[in-house]
Amino acid sequence: MTAQRPKPGVIPRDAAFDAASRWHARLREPDADAQTHEAFQDWLASDPAHFDAYEQADRLWAAMGPAPGARRDEAAIEALVEGAAPRRRLVRGIVAGVLLCLSLAGAEWVRRGGLDDLRADHIASIGERQAVELADGSMVELNTDTAIAVDLDGRERSVRLFRGEAFFQIAHDPQRPFVVRTGDGDVRVTGTRFNVRVRGDVTEVGLVQGSVSLTASAHSDVSLRLTPGEEGAMTPDGLGPVRPFEADVATAWRGGKMVFFRAPLGQVIEELNRYQRGRIMILSARARALPVTGVFDTRDPAAAIDMIEATVGVSSFRLTNALIVLR
């Protein structure tokens, strides 16, 4: 290279700047040809940092004055830099698009419980059910989109229900109480059969047999004891009211069924959406309030829509089974 080098200590020491300085000098040599110009533009467009490094090198060389023997066609060289700008924008666009896709994918992964899955011992995917026998002889049945972590030690047995719904049949052990924990509070038992569902920020507990005690995280000094046939709830504000628990309806999912008696269509669709990766939507408030009675298969939400259309008086628009719109 015939160009003069700046003094040591003036140049920032990084690879991009070193390369930019070499290109700055090479472009101004007498034998710099079209092939050299094309290679420079390829290098410039390959990384947005190269533009910044080249501009920094150009400012530094300009401050030091012209290099001996260098060509002075600065306008042509500036045109080379500008000519690489569209490719620079393309690279930035691609990088931005990739980052956006990764961001959206990450947000969707978190929304669907990805963080919970990393901590879980057992997971039932959307549309699946899973039965788990614990080391103490207890049985846990997981409904669709459910994740749990199990911890059995010498003093206490516990299951953390991160999301979803599970039916518990607890082996009797008065020396080691069994606790089901959710984000809303604890369900404490010794031996019993009950259903737990996390619905948004509310945990619903329905008792079939035995006895359970509910303690909400918001008021840990207050407990609620349920008897068979009762359902309680733990909310961000504390304990909810006790209601009748219709076990045959609420736990029909254990046999792959959903049972509704004059339930609003909006509630029915909310349940159907739990069992599929696609989405069912309702456009009108009128349709959302229509009463629905029926028994549907959890494995085939699309068939349930066929039955609803035939009996309730709504129509649907379908973009495969990924999106069904009722009106």
Secondary structure, DSSP 8 states (H G I E B T S, - for coil): --S----TTTS---HHHHHHHHHHHHHTSTT--HHHHHHHHHHHHT-HHHHHHHHHHHHHHHHH---TT----HHHHHHHHHHTHHHHHHHHHHHHHHHHHHHHHHHHHHHTTHHHHHH-SEEE-TT--EEEE-TTS-EEEE-SSEEEEEEE-SS-EEEEEEEEEEEEE----TTS-EEEEETTEEEEESS-EEEEEEETTEEEEEEEES-EEEEEGGGTT-EEEE-TTEEEEEETTEE---EE--HHHHTGGGGTEEEEEEEEHHHHHHHHHHT-SSEEEE--HHHHT-EEEEEEETT-HHHHHHHHHHHH---EEEETTTEEEE-
